[in-house]
Amino acid sequence: MFTLKTIKAAFRGLHPGDDLCVTFLDREVIITGRVASIGSRIGAVTDKGRLHEDIHPNCVLSMEVK
């Protein structure tokens, strides 16, 4: 599991043109999306353009910079 502080640090440290992609659990489905925003929760957009908001950091299974 990741903390919100760790995810924010990874997001802030991106180089221009890079994206932070997270794999997270949404109910019982595992989804991967590009981080679009971080506040007290995370917002991510999938490849199909669907926005997932209010992702709790405890639901993030992995992170990758692409």
N, C-alpha and C positions, 0 to 999 in steps of 0.2 A: 504494500500500500504506500501511497505517496501523501505527503502533507500538502496543504494549500500553499504554504510558504515555498516548498520545493518546486511545485508546478509554476508558481508566479516567477520564481528565479529563472527557471528554464525558459519561460515565455519572454521575459525581459532580455535575456542574453542571446536572443536570436539575431543572426546576421540578416541584412536586407535580402529578401527573396526566399528565405527559409521559412518553413512552417513547423509548428509543434503539433504533432498528431498524437492523439490519445486513443487508447482502446479502453472502453468502459462498459460497465454492465447497466443496461436500462431495463428494469424489471428482470426478466429472465433471458434477455437477448444481449449478445455481445456485439457492440458497434464500434467502428473506428471513424474518427472525424478530426478535422483540423480545428484547433483552438481558435475561437473568434474573439472571446472576451473572458476576463477573469475578474470577479468581484469577490463576494463571499462564497460564490459557487462558480462553476465553469460553464461556458457556452461553447459548443462545438458544431461545426457544419460537416455533414457527410459528403461523399463524392456526388451523391444525387441531389445535393443542395438543400437537404433537410436540416433545419436548425434544432439542436437539442439544447435546452436551457436547464439551469438549475441542477447540473451534474455535481453531486457531492464528491469531494476528493477521495473518499473511501471507496467509491465505485470505480475509480481509475485503476485499471489492471496493468497498463504499460504506457510508456511515452517514447516517442521517437521524433527526431528532427529530420525533416525531409527538405 
